[in-house]
Amino acid sequence: MLLREAATPDQLRKARKFLAENPVFNVLPLGDAYAPLLGVSKLFVAAERNAVTGVCSVYQPFNRKPSVALSTATPETKRKLLGIALSQVSGEFITLCNHDKVEVVKTHAAVLSLESELQMAANPPKCVKSNVKVSRARNKDVEELNRFCSEQDSRAWTPLQFKVGPFYCVKRNGKIVSAAGTHLKTPQIAHLGSIVTSEAYRRQGLAAACTSALALDLASKGRIISLFVRSNNKPAISMYEKLGLRKFARLPS
Ligand SMILES: CC(C)(COP(=O)(O)OP(=O)(O)OC[C@H]1O[C@@H](n2cnc3c(N)ncnc32)[C@H](O)[C@@H]1OP(=O)(O)O)[C@@H](O)C(=O)NCCC(=O)NCCS
């Protein structure tokens, strides 16, 4: 088995092609394989007889813990990929993975905490009617979006996220009070993130309106819609189900 970092355009193209065969399972390394996240990610590829058999991405935005994501692969390939990927990581990291990957991770690292998340997906999402005025965030909104997402402690947010894809928001008195954004975007799939409404404005249909506008925009280009949500976040799960997303897999992170 050949293990190496994808360094040439051809190696990157082959890695993307492999990941795109299973875009929902591979959403994290696939998203990391596209600009602008590729600029802060490393992609490690396993190959046998010139065919890609697995990929592991290490996404490391500034001032953040690295996020390590393994693709579909045999347990042996995952173990070897993780070994080479973690040789580039010092200290704590985050990884989202299903149960068999947790066992692989444990062969290389100590698990400090485990949270159960669900992946939900729609293809296509439902169109939900709403009277709420939602707007697409523009460049002039980035500072306000940064204030809002930081205040709301939105885990996935970094200003780089704004470059990935659209964010939709609802404003009151010129301030953002609800937002939904794109965490990862490829030709096949879009992974949503930073979905939050200020406490004072909840239960008014704002997050549903923002998320629906966002999901329909991304899906209009044929993309599958995916996201992660904590398994115990019943309000959010209920909202996503109304938008046509279905539970896909449980992922201890
Ligand atoms: C989840 C969250 C974004 C919902 O925002 P919101 O603007 O209040 O949501 P909406 O008013 O659009 O609600 C849409 C649907 O979600 C569900 N929902 C929202 N809040 C709920 C609650 N507290 N209890 C039960 N269901 C709830 C309902 O199905 C609701 O539809 P309904 O009002 O017709 O019953 C908001 O509670 C929040 O910001 N939570 C913290 C951040 C978070 O968990 N984000 C999701 C990360 S994946």
The ligand as an SDF file (V2000), in Angstrom:
LIG
                    3D

 48 50  0  0  0  0  0  0  0  0999 V2000
  -32.2650   24.9500   16.8750 C   0  0  0  0  0  0  0  0  0  0  0  0
  -32.4930   26.4400   16.6750 C   0  0  0  0  0  0  0  0  0  0  0  0
  -31.5300   26.9180   15.5740 C   0  0  0  0  0  0  0  0  0  0  0  0
  -33.9420   26.6740   16.2250 C   0  0  0  0  0  0  0  0  0  0  0  0
  -34.0730   28.0580   15.9490 O   0  0  0  0  0  0  0  0  0  0  0  0
  -35.5150   28.7760   15.8830 P   0  0  0  0  0  0  0  0  0  0  0  0
  -35.3590   30.0180   15.0820 O   0  0  0  0  0  0  0  0  0  0  0  0
  -36.0610   28.9000   17.2340 O   0  0  0  0  0  0  0  0  0  0  0  0
  -36.3330   27.6580   15.0750 O   0  0  0  0  0  0  0  0  0  0  0  0
  -37.7360   27.8480   14.3540 P   0  0  0  0  0  0  0  0  0  0  0  0
  -38.5700   28.8240   15.1040 O   0  0  0  0  0  0  0  0  0  0  0  0
  -37.4920   28.1160   12.9190 O   0  0  0  0  0  0  0  0  0  0  0  0
  -38.3390   26.4110   14.5580 O   0  0  0  0  0  0  0  0  0  0  0  0
  -38.5210   25.5040   13.4990 C   0  0  0  0  0  0  0  0  0  0  0  0
  -38.9360   24.1530   14.0840 C   0  0  0  0  0  0  0  0  0  0  0  0
  -37.8970   23.6330   14.9060 O   0  0  0  0  0  0  0  0  0  0  0  0
  -38.4620   22.9140   15.9950 C   0  0  0  0  0  0  0  0  0  0  0  0
  -38.1040   23.5960   17.2460 N   0  0  0  0  0  0  0  0  0  0  0  0
  -37.4470   24.7490   17.3850 C   0  0  0  0  0  0  0  0  0  0  0  0
  -37.2510   25.0280   18.7010 N   0  0  0  0  0  0  0  0  0  0  0  0
  -37.8040   24.0160   19.3880 C   0  0  0  0  0  0  0  0  0  0  0  0
  -37.9150   23.7210   20.7770 C   0  0  0  0  0  0  0  0  0  0  0  0
  -37.4050   24.5320   21.7090 N   0  0  0  0  0  0  0  0  0  0  0  0
  -38.5310   22.5730   21.1410 N   0  0  0  0  0  0  0  0  0  0  0  0
  -39.0320   21.7300   20.2150 C   0  0  0  0  0  0  0  0  0  0  0  0
  -38.9760   21.9560   18.8710 N   0  0  0  0  0  0  0  0  0  0  0  0
  -38.3640   23.0830   18.4750 C   0  0  0  0  0  0  0  0  0  0  0  0
  -39.9510   22.9440   15.7900 C   0  0  0  0  0  0  0  0  0  0  0  0
  -40.2630   21.8100   15.0030 O   0  0  0  0  0  0  0  0  0  0  0  0
  -40.1200   24.2220   15.0090 C   0  0  0  0  0  0  0  0  0  0  0  0
  -41.3130   24.2310   14.2470 O   0  0  0  0  0  0  0  0  0  0  0  0
  -42.6780   24.7690   14.9340 P   0  0  0  0  0  0  0  0  0  0  0  0
  -42.3450   26.0700   15.5970 O   0  0  0  0  0  0  0  0  0  0  0  0
  -43.5930   24.8970   13.7590 O   0  0  0  0  0  0  0  0  0  0  0  0
  -43.0680   23.7190   15.9210 O   0  0  0  0  0  0  0  0  0  0  0  0
  -32.2920   27.2610   17.9920 C   0  0  0  0  0  0  0  0  0  0  0  0
  -32.9790   26.6080   19.0490 O   0  0  0  0  0  0  0  0  0  0  0  0
  -30.8390   27.4410   18.3650 C   0  0  0  0  0  0  0  0  0  0  0  0
  -30.1910   28.4120   17.9310 O   0  0  0  0  0  0  0  0  0  0  0  0
  -30.2830   26.5150   19.1720 N   0  0  0  0  0  0  0  0  0  0  0  0
  -28.8680   26.5770   19.5780 C   0  0  0  0  0  0  0  0  0  0  0  0
  -27.9400   26.3060   18.4110 C   0  0  0  0  0  0  0  0  0  0  0  0
  -28.2350   24.9580   17.7750 C   0  0  0  0  0  0  0  0  0  0  0  0
  -28.4820   23.9760   18.4480 O   0  0  0  0  0  0  0  0  0  0  0  0
  -28.1380   24.9310   16.4260 N   0  0  0  0  0  0  0  0  0  0  0  0
  -28.2780   23.7050   15.6520 C   0  0  0  0  0  0  0  0  0  0  0  0
  -26.9460   23.0890   15.5110 C   0  0  0  0  0  0  0  0  0  0  0  0
  -26.9910   21.6720   14.4510 S   0  0  0  0  0  0  0  0  0  0  0  0
  1  2  1  0
  2  3  1  0
  2  4  1  0
  2 36  1  0
  4  5  1  0
  5  6  1  0
  6  7  2  0
  6  8  1  0
  6  9  1  0
  9 10  1  0
 10 11  2  0
 10 12  1  0
 10 13  1  0
 13 14  1  0
 14 15  1  0
 15 16  1  0
 15 30  1  0
 16 17  1  0
 17 18  1  0
 17 28  1  0
 18 19  1  0
 18 27  1  0
 19 20  2  0
 20 21  1  0
 21 22  1  0
 21 27  2  0
 22 23  1  0
 22 24  2  0
 24 25  1  0
 25 26  2  0
 26 27  1  0
 28 29  1  0
 28 30  1  0
 30 31  1  0
 31 32  1  0
 32 33  2  0
 32 34  1  0
 32 35  1  0
 36 37  1  0
 36 38  1  0
 38 39  2  0
 38 40  1  0
 40 41  1  0
 41 42  1  0
 42 43  1  0
 43 44  2  0
 43 45  1  0
 45 46  1  0
 46 47  1  0
 47 48  1  0
M  END
$$$$
